[in-house]
Amino acid sequence: MREEYDLKTLKVKRRGMLPSLKEQSPEQAQLKITIVLDDDLVNYFKAAAQQPDTQFYQTQINQTLRQAIQKKSVLYDADMDTVKKVLLQDSDFIREIANQIGQRT
C-alpha cells in the first residue's frame, strides 16, 4: 500500500441509481448491480442472444425475472375459488394430499 494517495485520481464505484435517472419512476429506471449466477444460466442466455434479431443476454435475464414476478403476483391476486379449482385438477397435488392424510392415520 502507498503511504499517500492522490484523491483527485481515485475512482469511486457508484452504487444505486444514477443521479440522472432519479427523476424517473422505478419501472423506468435501471440499476447496475453485481450478481452471481450459475454458469449454465448465463451460457443459456448468451447463446440465445447470439440468434438473429434478439436482445442482449442481460435484457433477456431482466425480462425473465419480470415475467416470474408478474406470474407470482397474478397467483396472489387470483380469487380462492380459482386456486381451488386449479389445485383439484392437479393429480400430483391430490396424490401428495392423500399421502399426507395416510401418514397421519
N, C-alpha and C positions, 0 to 999 in steps of 0.2 A: 504494500500500500504506500501511496505517496504521503508525504507529510502535509502537503498543501495541494488543494485542487482549485482550478480556475472555474468558478461558479458560472461564468458567462458562457462557457462551452459545455456545461453539464446538460445532458439531455434528460428530461423528465417524462416518464411514461404517463400518458393521460389515462385516467380511469373514468368510466361512466360516459354520459352523453357529451358529445361535442358541444362547445358553447354556442355554435351557430345553429344547432338543432334544438336548443332548449325551448324555443317558442312553438315547436311542432307538438302535435298530440303524440302520446306514447305509441299509438298504432302506426304513425308515420315515421317515427324516429327509430334508427337502428343503433345498437350499441356494439362496439367492438370488444369481444371478450376472448379469453383463452379457455379452451375446453379440451378435455381429454376424451377421445372416442376410440372405440376398438378399431383396429387396423382394417378388418374386413368391412366395417361400415363405411369408412372413408373411401376405401377402394371401390365399393359398390357405387357410391355417388360420383366418384371421379370417373369411373367407366361410363356411367350414364351421361355424364357431362360431355363425353367425347362424341356422342351421337350428334348428327347434324341438327341444327335449329333447337338446341337445348340450352338451358340456363347453366350458370356456373354451379359447381357442386355445393358451394356454401348456400346459395339461394335454394337449391333443392332440399338441403337439410332443414333450412328455415321453414320452407313450405310444409315439409313432412311433420315437423314439430307443431306447426299451427293447425294442421288437419287433425292431429291427435288431440290437441286441446279442444278443438271445436266438437269432435265426436264425443269427448268426455262431457262437455257442457250440455250437449244435446241429450245425453243419457240422464243427466241430473235434472234437466228441465222436463223430461217426459213424465206424464202422469203415472201413478202407480198401476192403474189398470193395464196400461200398455206394457209396462215392465213385467207384470204378472203373466200376461199373455205370451210374451216372448220367452220367458223362462219355462212356462209349462209346455212349450213346443220344443224345448231343448232336451233331447234324450240323455245327454251326458249329465245335465243338471239334475234331471229326475233320478237317474241312476245313483248319483252321489247322495242325494237326499235319502233314497232308500237305504244306502249303505250306512249313513249316519243314524237313521232310525233303527236299523238292525243291530248296530253296535250298542245302542242304549238299552235294548231289551234283553 
